[in-house]
């Protein structure tokens, strides 16, 4: 077995697109003769960021010793936080080759959470990925954006996938509310996700369900008592919500991809979103959903899409393809 070391600032039980991606390709990689090992916050003392507890700040010590002990064939640095930073510096000093990935609009998120100007963060991001053999990002649009920000490393699109044993139409039998339409949003509940636009939507007869949790939940529950808040859901239970919703609403304006959109499509549910990067790369207009500057217009148009058409056009998203792209770009340490 070849050992792939994944270095990340995420804990394995966190619910986000980064963790979901590596968990899913790890299973396929094992069947292909590759073994994933992680260096993550569990290896160090760590605390949650005061404005966003899900983001972990680790006190990183002796990361080189940990890397040498693992003796990986390949190194991939998945995040730009303290652990990823320590690994990058050590690998550069030892002249170890590695790949990196850009999953999240880091500068925009930092500005939203901490007020730090984007030009400062972009300088850091450029430097962080400068010596990466390959930078994996989510879509062709993001490749272009990183090139505009003067990335000189090779940058390639790295599509996500769906576990179709979980996310499918099998659960599409349960009436969640007895109302029509059922509008669903699945997200970490944090300020940068623009969830107020979903919660404040006025659509005749609609029931709005928000699946997820996070630091902004209490405020939203207080301000929008008409919205059903379920907390985090995973696996088959989450698939039930996707499959029984009439429209999946994606209000975020700064995602690089949005795995939740393709999970909804795999359950036959069309997606309504703003015409922003992420949705524009994922949604096929009139086939898997609609984008519009007015979410209500996008929702109305989505209600006219045949769910079988959504299911058919969602078939291109697969974790097997995601792993193959990743495997082809791995470099020997």
C-alpha positions as a Markdown table, in Angstrom:
| # | Residue | x | y | z |
|---|---|---|---|---|
| 1 | Unk | 0.0 | 0.0 | 0.0 |
| 2 | Unk | 1.2 | 3.5 | -0.8 |
| 3 | Unk | 0.8 | 6.0 | 2.0 |
| 4 | Unk | -0.8 | 9.3 | 1.3 |
| 5 | Unk | -0.4 | 11.8 | 4.1 |
| 6 | Unk | -3.3 | 14.3 | 4.3 |
| 7 | Unk | -2.4 | 17.4 | 6.5 |
| 8 | Unk | -5.5 | 19.3 | 7.5 |
| 9 | Unk | -6.7 | 21.8 | 10.1 |
| 10 | Unk | -10.1 | 20.0 | 10.2 |
| 11 | Unk | -11.2 | 17.4 | 12.7 |
| 12 | Unk | -12.5 | 14.2 | 11.1 |
| 13 | Unk | -16.0 | 14.6 | 12.7 |
| 14 | Unk | -16.5 | 18.1 | 11.3 |
| 15 | Unk | -19.4 | 18.4 | 8.8 |
| 16 | Unk | -18.1 | 20.4 | 5.8 |
| 17 | Unk | -17.1 | 19.9 | 2.2 |
| 18 | Unk | -13.4 | 19.4 | 2.9 |
| 19 | Unk | -13.9 | 16.6 | 5.4 |
| 20 | Unk | -16.5 | 15.0 | 3.2 |
| 21 | Unk | -14.2 | 15.0 | 0.2 |
| 22 | Unk | -11.3 | 13.2 | 1.8 |
| 23 | Unk | -13.5 | 10.7 | 3.6 |
| 24 | Unk | -15.1 | 9.6 | 0.4 |
| 25 | Unk | -12.0 | 9.4 | -1.8 |
| 26 | Unk | -10.2 | 7.5 | 1.0 |
| 27 | Unk | -12.6 | 4.6 | 0.6 |
| 28 | Unk | -12.0 | 4.3 | -3.1 |
| 29 | Unk | -8.2 | 4.9 | -2.7 |
| 30 | Unk | -8.0 | 1.9 | -0.4 |
| 31 | Unk | -9.4 | -0.4 | -3.1 |
| 32 | Unk | -6.7 | 1.1 | -5.5 |
| 33 | Unk | -3.8 | 0.3 | -3.2 |
| 34 | Unk | -3.4 | 3.6 | -1.3 |
| 35 | Unk | -3.6 | 4.2 | 2.4 |
| 36 | Unk | -4.6 | 7.6 | 3.8 |
| 37 | Unk | -3.0 | 8.9 | 7.1 |
| 38 | Unk | -3.9 | 12.2 | 8.6 |
| 39 | Unk | -2.1 | 14.9 | 10.7 |
| 40 | Unk | -4.9 | 17.0 | 12.1 |
| 41 | Unk | -5.8 | 19.0 | 15.2 |
| 42 | Unk | -6.1 | 15.8 | 17.3 |
| 43 | Unk | -2.3 | 15.6 | 17.2 |
| 44 | Unk | -1.9 | 18.9 | 19.0 |
| 45 | Unk | -3.4 | 21.2 | 21.6 |
| 46 | Unk | -6.1 | 23.2 | 19.9 |
| 47 | Unk | -9.0 | 25.6 | 20.5 |
| 48 | Unk | -11.9 | 26.8 | 18.5 |
| 49 | Unk | -11.7 | 30.3 | 16.9 |
| 50 | Unk | -13.6 | 32.6 | 19.2 |
| 51 | Unk | -15.9 | 33.9 | 16.4 |
| 52 | Unk | -16.2 | 30.5 | 14.7 |
| 53 | Unk | -15.7 | 27.5 | 17.1 |
| 54 | Unk | -15.7 | 25.0 | 14.3 |
| 55 | Unk | -12.4 | 26.5 | 13.0 |
| 56 | Unk | -9.6 | 25.0 | 15.0 |
| 57 | Unk | -6.4 | 26.8 | 15.9 |
| 58 | Unk | -3.7 | 24.3 | 16.8 |
| 59 | Unk | -0.4 | 24.8 | 18.7 |
| 60 | Unk | 1.8 | 23.0 | 16.3 |
| 61 | Unk | 5.0 | 21.4 | 17.5 |
| 62 | Unk | 7.4 | 18.9 | 16.0 |
| 63 | Unk | 5.4 | 18.4 | 12.8 |
| 64 | Unk | 8.5 | 17.2 | 11.0 |
| 65 | Unk | 9.0 | 14.4 | 13.5 |
| 66 | Unk | 5.5 | 13.3 | 12.9 |
| 67 | Unk | 5.9 | 13.4 | 9.1 |
| 68 | Unk | 9.1 | 11.4 | 9.2 |
| 69 | Unk | 7.5 | 8.8 | 11.5 |
| 70 | Unk | 4.7 | 8.2 | 8.9 |
| 71 | Unk | 7.2 | 8.0 | 6.0 |
| 72 | Unk | 4.6 | 8.9 | 3.4 |
| 73 | Unk | 4.9 | 8.2 | -0.3 |
| 74 | Unk | 2.9 | 11.4 | -1.0 |
| 75 | Unk | 2.0 | 14.5 | 1.0 |
| 76 | Unk | -1.1 | 16.6 | 0.4 |
| 77 | Unk | -1.7 | 19.8 | 2.4 |
| 78 | Unk | -5.4 | 20.4 | 2.4 |
| 79 | Unk | -5.9 | 23.6 | 4.4 |
| 80 | Unk | -4.1 | 26.9 | 5.0 |
| 81 | Unk | -4.4 | 27.0 | 8.8 |
| 82 | Unk | -1.7 | 26.6 | 11.4 |
| 83 | Unk | -1.1 | 22.9 | 10.8 |
| 84 | Unk | -1.0 | 23.3 | 7.0 |
| 85 | Unk | 1.3 | 26.3 | 7.4 |
| 86 | Unk | 3.7 | 24.4 | 9.7 |
| 87 | Unk | 3.8 | 21.5 | 7.3 |
| 88 | Unk | 4.4 | 23.7 | 4.3 |
| 89 | Unk | 7.3 | 25.5 | 5.9 |
| 90 | Unk | 8.9 | 22.2 | 7.0 |
| 91 | Unk | 8.5 | 20.6 | 3.6 |
| 92 | Unk | 9.9 | 23.6 | 1.8 |
| 93 | Unk | 12.9 | 23.6 | 4.2 |
| 94 | Unk | 13.5 | 19.9 | 3.6 |
| 95 | Unk | 12.8 | 20.2 | -0.1 |
| 96 | Unk | 10.0 | 17.7 | 0.1 |
| 97 | Unk | 7.5 | 17.8 | -2.8 |
| 98 | Unk | 3.7 | 18.1 | -2.0 |
| 99 | Unk | 0.4 | 19.1 | -3.4 |
| 100 | Unk | -2.2 | 21.5 | -2.0 |
| 101 | Unk | -5.8 | 22.3 | -2.4 |
| 102 | Unk | -7.9 | 25.5 | -2.3 |
| 103 | Unk | -11.4 | 24.4 | -1.1 |
| 104 | Unk | -12.8 | 27.6 | 0.5 |
| 105 | Unk | -12.8 | 31.3 | -0.4 |
| 106 | Unk | -10.4 | 32.0 | 2.4 |
| 107 | Unk | -9.8 | 35.7 | 1.9 |
| 108 | Unk | -13.6 | 36.4 | 1.7 |
| 109 | Unk | -14.3 | 34.3 | 4.8 |
| 110 | Unk | -11.5 | 36.0 | 6.9 |
| 111 | Unk | -12.8 | 39.4 | 5.9 |
| 112 | Unk | -16.4 | 38.4 | 6.9 |
| 113 | Unk | -15.3 | 36.9 | 10.2 |
| 114 | Unk | -12.4 | 39.0 | 11.3 |
| 115 | Unk | -12.5 | 42.1 | 9.1 |
| 116 | Unk | -9.1 | 41.6 | 7.6 |
| 117 | Unk | -8.8 | 43.1 | 4.1 |
| 118 | Unk | -8.8 | 40.6 | 1.3 |
| 119 | Unk | -5.5 | 41.9 | -0.3 |
| 120 | Unk | -3.6 | 40.9 | 2.9 |
| 121 | Unk | -5.0 | 37.4 | 2.9 |
| 122 | Unk | -4.5 | 36.9 | -0.8 |
| 123 | Unk | -0.8 | 37.7 | -0.4 |
| 124 | Unk | -0.6 | 34.9 | 2.2 |
| 125 | Unk | -2.6 | 32.4 | 0.0 |
| 126 | Unk | -0.4 | 33.1 | -3.0 |
| 127 | Unk | 2.7 | 32.5 | -0.9 |
| 128 | Unk | 1.2 | 29.4 | 0.8 |
| 129 | Unk | 0.6 | 27.6 | -2.5 |
| 130 | Unk | 3.7 | 28.9 | -4.4 |
| 131 | Unk | 5.8 | 25.7 | -4.1 |
| 132 | Unk | 2.9 | 23.2 | -4.5 |
| 133 | Unk | 3.4 | 20.8 | -7.3 |
| 134 | Unk | -0.3 | 21.0 | -8.1 |
| 135 | Unk | -3.1 | 23.2 | -6.5 |
| 136 | Unk | -6.4 | 21.4 | -6.6 |
| 137 | Unk | -9.5 | 23.7 | -6.6 |
| 138 | Unk | -13.2 | 23.1 | -7.2 |
| 139 | Unk | -14.1 | 24.3 | -10.6 |
| 140 | Unk | -12.8 | 25.9 | -13.9 |
| 141 | Unk | -14.1 | 29.2 | -12.6 |
| 142 | Unk | -12.0 | 29.0 | -9.5 |
| 143 | Unk | -9.0 | 28.0 | -11.6 |
| 144 | Unk | -9.4 | 31.2 | -13.5 |
| 145 | Unk | -9.9 | 33.3 | -10.4 |
| 146 | Unk | -6.7 | 31.9 | -8.8 |
| 147 | Unk | -4.8 | 32.6 | -12.0 |
| 148 | Unk | -6.1 | 36.2 | -11.9 |
| 149 | Unk | -4.7 | 36.4 | -8.4 |
| 150 | Unk | -1.3 | 35.5 | -9.8 |
| 151 | Unk | -1.0 | 31.9 | -8.8 |
| 152 | Unk | 2.1 | 30.5 | -10.6 |
| 153 | Unk | 1.8 | 26.8 | -9.6 |
| 154 | Unk | -0.3 | 24.5 | -11.8 |
| 155 | Unk | -3.9 | 24.9 | -10.8 |
| 156 | Unk | -6.5 | 22.3 | -11.9 |
| 157 | Unk | -10.3 | 21.8 | -11.3 |
| 158 | Unk | -11.1 | 19.0 | -8.9 |
| 159 | Unk | -14.8 | 18.1 | -9.0 |
| 160 | Unk | -16.6 | 16.5 | -6.0 |
| 161 | Unk | -18.9 | 13.5 | -6.0 |
| 162 | Unk | -21.9 | 11.9 | -4.4 |
| 163 | Unk | -22.3 | 8.6 | -2.5 |
| 164 | Unk | -25.3 | 7.3 | -4.4 |
| 165 | Unk | -25.8 | 4.4 | -2.0 |
| 166 | Unk | -26.9 | 7.1 | 0.5 |
| 167 | Unk | -28.2 | 10.0 | -1.7 |
| 168 | Unk | -30.8 | 8.7 | -4.0 |
| 169 | Unk | -34.6 | 8.7 | -4.6 |
| 170 | Unk | -35.3 | 5.8 | -2.3 |
| 171 | Unk | -36.4 | 8.1 | 0.6 |
| 172 | Unk | -38.8 | 10.1 | -1.6 |
| 173 | Unk | -42.0 | 8.8 | 0.0 |
| 174 | Unk | -42.4 | 10.8 | 3.2 |
| 175 | Unk | -44.4 | 14.0 | 3.3 |
| 176 | Unk | -42.3 | 16.2 | 5.6 |
| 177 | Unk | -44.9 | 18.8 | 6.4 |
| 178 | Unk | -48.1 | 18.3 | 4.4 |
| 179 | Unk | -47.4 | 21.7 | 2.8 |
| 180 | Unk | -46.3 | 22.7 | -0.7 |
| 181 | Unk | -43.7 | 23.6 | -1.6 |
| 182 | Unk | -41.1 | 22.4 | 0.9 |
| 183 | Unk | -38.0 | 24.5 | 0.6 |
| 184 | Unk | -34.8 | 23.0 | 2.0 |
| 185 | Unk | -31.4 | 24.5 | 2.8 |
| 186 | Unk | -28.6 | 22.4 | 4.2 |
| 187 | Unk | -25.6 | 24.4 | 5.6 |
| 188 | Unk | -23.3 | 25.2 | 8.4 |
| 189 | Unk | -25.2 | 28.0 | 10.2 |
| 190 | Unk | -22.7 | 30.8 | 10.2 |
| 191 | Unk | -22.8 | 34.4 | 9.1 |
| 192 | Unk | -20.8 | 34.1 | 5.8 |
| 193 | Unk | -23.4 | 31.6 | 4.5 |
| 194 | Unk | -26.0 | 34.3 | 3.8 |
| 195 | Unk | -28.7 | 32.2 | 5.4 |
| 196 | Unk | -30.8 | 35.3 | 6.2 |
| 197 | Unk | -31.8 | 35.3 | 2.5 |
| 198 | Unk | -33.3 | 31.8 | 2.9 |
| 199 | Unk | -34.9 | 32.4 | 6.2 |
| 200 | Unk | -36.6 | 35.7 | 5.2 |
| 201 | Unk | -38.0 | 34.3 | 1.9 |
| 202 | Unk | -41.7 | 34.8 | 1.4 |
| 203 | Unk | -43.1 | 32.2 | -0.8 |
| 204 | Unk | -46.9 | 31.4 | -0.9 |
| 205 | Unk | -47.7 | 28.2 | 1.1 |
| 206 | Unk | -44.0 | 27.3 | 1.6 |
| 207 | Unk | -42.4 | 25.5 | 4.5 |
| 208 | Unk | -38.8 | 26.4 | 5.0 |
| 209 | Unk | -36.5 | 23.8 | 6.6 |
| 210 | Unk | -32.9 | 24.5 | 7.5 |
| 211 | Unk | -30.7 | 21.5 | 8.3 |
| 212 | Unk | -27.5 | 22.2 | 10.0 |
| 213 | Unk | -26.0 | 23.9 | 13.1 |
| 214 | Unk | -23.4 | 26.5 | 13.9 |
| 215 | Unk | -22.7 | 29.7 | 15.8 |
| 216 | Unk | -25.4 | 31.8 | 14.0 |
| 217 | Unk | -28.2 | 29.3 | 14.7 |
| 218 | Unk | -29.6 | 30.9 | 17.9 |
| 219 | Unk | -29.9 | 34.3 | 16.3 |
| 220 | Unk | -31.7 | 33.0 | 13.3 |
| 221 | Unk | -34.1 | 30.9 | 15.3 |
| 222 | Unk | -35.0 | 34.0 | 17.3 |
| 223 | Unk | -35.5 | 36.2 | 14.2 |
| 224 | Unk | -37.3 | 33.6 | 12.0 |
| 225 | Unk | -39.7 | 31.5 | 14.1 |
| 226 | Unk | -41.4 | 30.3 | 10.9 |
| 227 | Unk | -38.3 | 28.3 | 9.8 |
| 228 | Unk | -37.9 | 24.7 | 10.9 |
| 229 | Unk | -34.4 | 24.2 | 12.4 |
| 230 | Unk | -33.5 | 20.5 | 12.6 |
| 231 | Unk | -29.8 | 20.6 | 13.6 |
| 232 | Unk | -27.1 | 18.5 | 11.9 |
| 233 | Unk | -28.3 | 15.4 | 9.9 |
| 234 | Unk | -26.1 | 12.9 | 8.1 |
| 235 | Unk | -26.4 | 9.8 | 6.0 |
| 236 | Unk | -29.8 | 8.3 | 5.2 |
| 237 | Unk | -31.5 | 10.8 | 7.6 |
| 238 | Unk | -30.1 | 13.7 | 5.6 |
| 239 | Unk | -31.0 | 12.0 | 2.3 |
| 240 | Unk | -34.6 | 11.9 | 3.5 |
| 241 | Unk | -34.8 | 15.6 | 3.7 |
| 242 | Unk | -33.2 | 16.1 | 0.3 |
| 243 | Unk | -35.5 | 13.5 | -1.4 |
| 244 | Unk | -38.7 | 14.9 | 0.1 |
| 245 | Unk | -38.1 | 18.6 | -0.5 |
| 246 | Unk | -39.6 | 20.3 | -3.6 |
| 247 | Unk | -36.7 | 22.7 | -4.1 |
| 248 | Unk | -33.2 | 22.9 | -2.5 |
| 249 | Unk | -32.3 | 26.6 | -1.9 |
| 250 | Unk | -28.6 | 27.6 | -1.9 |
| 251 | Unk | -28.3 | 31.2 | -0.8 |
| 252 | Unk | -24.6 | 31.4 | -0.3 |
| 253 | Unk | -22.7 | 33.9 | -2.5 |
| 254 | Unk | -19.1 | 32.9 | -1.9 |
| 255 | Unk | -18.8 | 29.1 | -2.2 |
| 256 | Unk | -16.2 | 27.6 | -4.4 |
| 257 | Unk | -18.5 | 24.6 | -5.1 |
| 258 | Unk | -21.2 | 23.4 | -2.6 |
| 259 | Unk | -21.4 | 19.6 | -2.3 |
| 260 | Unk | -24.9 | 20.0 | -0.8 |
| 261 | Unk | -26.2 | 21.0 | -4.2 |
| 262 | Unk | -25.1 | 17.8 | -5.9 |
| 263 | Unk | -26.3 | 15.7 | -3.0 |
| 264 | Unk | -29.8 | 17.3 | -3.5 |
| 265 | Unk | -29.6 | 16.7 | -7.3 |
| 266 | Unk | -28.7 | 13.0 | -6.7 |
| 267 | Unk | -32.1 | 12.8 | -4.8 |
| 268 | Unk | -33.9 | 14.3 | -7.7 |
| 269 | Unk | -34.4 | 17.7 | -6.1 |
| 270 | Unk | -33.7 | 20.8 | -8.3 |
| 271 | Unk | -31.6 | 23.6 | -6.9 |
| 272 | Unk | -32.4 | 27.3 | -6.7 |
| 273 | Unk | -29.4 | 29.7 | -6.2 |
| 274 | Unk | -27.9 | 33.0 | -7.0 |
| 275 | Unk | -25.9 | 33.3 | -10.3 |
| 276 | Unk | -22.6 | 33.2 | -8.5 |
| 277 | Unk | -19.4 | 31.2 | -8.8 |
| 278 | Unk | -20.1 | 27.7 | -7.5 |
| 279 | Unk | -23.8 | 27.5 | -8.5 |
| 280 | Unk | -23.0 | 28.6 | -12.0 |
| 281 | Unk | -20.4 | 25.8 | -12.3 |
| 282 | Unk | -22.7 | 23.2 | -10.8 |
| 283 | Unk | -26.3 | 23.9 | -11.9 |
| 284 | Unk | -27.4 | 23.1 | -15.5 |
| 285 | Unk | -30.1 | 25.7 | -16.2 |
| 286 | Unk | -33.5 | 24.0 | -16.7 |
| 287 | Unk | -32.1 | 20.5 | -16.1 |
| 288 | Unk | -30.9 | 20.5 | -12.5 |
| 289 | Unk | -32.1 | 23.9 | -11.3 |
| 290 | Unk | -32.1 | 27.6 | -12.0 |
| 291 | Unk | -30.1 | 30.6 | -10.9 |
| 292 | Unk | -31.5 | 34.1 | -10.6 |
| 293 | Unk | -30.8 | 37.3 | -8.8 |
| 294 | Unk | -34.2 | 36.8 | -7.2 |
| 295 | Unk | -34.3 | 33.5 | -5.3 |
| 296 | Unk | -38.1 | 33.4 | -5.5 |
| 297 | Unk | -38.0 | 33.5 | -9.3 |
| 298 | Unk | -35.4 | 30.6 | -9.3 |
| 299 | Unk | -37.6 | 28.6 | -6.9 |
| 300 | Unk | -40.7 | 29.1 | -9.0 |
| 301 | Unk | -38.9 | 27.9 | -12.1 |
| 302 | Unk | -37.4 | 24.9 | -10.3 |
| 303 | Unk | -40.9 | 23.7 | -9.4 |
| 304 | Unk | -41.5 | 23.1 | -13.1 |
| 305 | Unk | -38.5 | 20.8 | -13.6 |
| 306 | Unk | -39.1 | 17.0 | -13.8 |
| 307 | Unk | -37.3 | 15.3 | -11.0 |
| 308 | Unk | -36.2 | 12.4 | -13.2 |
| 309 | Unk | -34.4 | 15.0 | -15.4 |
| 310 | Unk | -32.6 | 16.3 | -12.4 |
| 311 | Unk | -31.6 | 12.8 | -11.4 |
| 312 | Unk | -30.3 | 12.0 | -14.9 |
| 313 | Unk | -28.1 | 15.0 | -15.2 |
| 314 | Unk | -26.7 | 14.6 | -11.7 |
| 315 | Unk | -25.0 | 11.3 | -12.8 |
| 316 | Unk | -21.7 | 13.0 | -13.8 |
| 317 | Unk | -20.8 | 13.7 | -10.2 |
| 318 | Unk | -18.8 | 10.8 | -8.8 |
| 319 | Unk | -16.2 | 10.2 | -6.1 |
| 320 | Unk | -14.4 | 7.7 | -8.4 |
| 321 | Unk | -13.7 | 10.6 | -10.8 |
| 322 | Unk | -12.6 | 12.8 | -7.9 |
| 323 | Unk | -10.1 | 10.2 | -6.7 |
| 324 | Unk | -8.7 | 9.6 | -10.2 |
| 325 | Unk | -8.0 | 13.3 | -10.7 |
| 326 | Unk | -6.3 | 13.4 | -7.3 |
| 327 | Unk | -4.3 | 10.2 | -7.8 |
| 328 | Unk | -2.9 | 11.3 | -11.2 |
| 329 | Unk | -1.4 | 14.5 | -9.6 |
| 330 | Unk | 0.2 | 13.0 | -6.5 |
| 331 | Unk | 4.0 | 13.5 | -6.4 |
| 332 | Unk | 6.6 | 11.4 | -4.7 |
| 333 | Unk | 8.0 | 13.0 | -1.5 |
